[in-house]
Amino acid sequence: MNYIKQLDSIRALAVILVVTWHWVPRNSFVENLHAGALGVNIFFVLSGFLITQILLTNRKKEEGSITSKTQVLRSFYARRVLRIFPVYYLTVFLTLILSYKLSLEISRNEMLSNITYTSNFFIYITREWPVSSLHFWSLAVEEQFYLAWPLVVLFWPKKTLLPLMLFFIATGLISQLVINDYEFGYLPTYTCLDCFGIGGLLAFIVVHLPLSLQKFYRLLTILSIAVIVVFIVCWNLNFYLRNTRFFHGIVSAWMITYILIYKEKKSLLVSLLNSRLLISIGKVSYGIYLYHILYVYFANKYWYKYVYDHYSAFINKAFEPWIFTVANFSMLYLIAWLSWKFIEKPTLSLKRKFQYG
């Protein structure tokens, strides 16, 4: 598919929400906004859309040829490995190496779950958040999705592919309704299928029903307005929504659809999404997401030792967490950019050896 720069801005917004959620104090307004969950769910919908569009487009080209579909499958897996594995396992390795220096406790089972992309089930079973790899659970969910979803999209009967996507959405929605453990109950992969399914549904419309995209956008607009109203009411009533992920999925799909339709339009929202800063952050968002937990332990150790004492007398202490976040996010961005330039980009150049056609 053609590169759409505004989608990088969506990635940037998602990763900023996640980093802010993990870095600022829990008593801030960010906690009430469920910023981290929103950021992760945006990533899920975006992955569902992009991956499904790639697979459906290539299935359409190779329809009727099992051999060609198998080649598409092999190329897909190879390209995913090149994109995901190098810096992921680098982060796992660095976490292990630096665990003693930063006083990070890592058990053998935790490390095994990180290596095998099963962190979500490890945390779900232990009912305890690991210190240094708590964010790996969402990467495990995405990897499990990448492993199974291509088989479905490429080889499932085309006539029932759309109903299957709707079934996946329903599975995620229903599984969230029966959750009793609000902290860990949302980690199993089946509770995330609604976000991936919503993204997949959007991709199906783009590839096979493009004339219906405008109608789908209008439907998403109405649903998104309703979702915002529901969120406002629930916040005021202090009522917990079990289907927060599903509602996040609706709004995320609306943002992506808006970009697909109006990316060339001159509007305030498109101008914001065309921001070079956001696009540049989005390009390296994978590295930012991977490194931000390990980095914050370094920052906490040296920030208060060498930096904070020099300006603490001149600022309101209530602003200190936000100064910390902005200053250290800039450094984190630099690290992620270096990772992109010298590790990820050279590795991605090998994708040319695994063309879909």
Secondary structure, 3 states (H helix, E strand, C coil): CCCCHHHHHHHHHHHHHHHHHHHCCCCCHHHHHCHHHHHHHHHHHHHHHHHHHHHHHHHHHCCCCHHHHHHHHHHHHHHHHHHHHHHHHHHHHHHHHHCCCCCCCCCHHHHHHHHCCCHHHHHHHHCCCCCCCCCHHHHHHHHHHHHHHHHHHHHCCHHHHHHHHHHHHHHHHHHHHCCCCCCCCCCCHHHHHHHHHHHHHHHHHHHHCHHHHHHHHHHHHHHHHHHHHHHHHHHHHCCCCCCHHHHHHHHHHHHHHHHHHHCCCCCHHHHHHCCHHHHHHHHCHHHHHHHHHHHHHHHHHHHHHHHHHHHHHHCCHHHHHHHHHHHHHHHHHHHHHHHHHHHHHHHHHHHHHCCCC
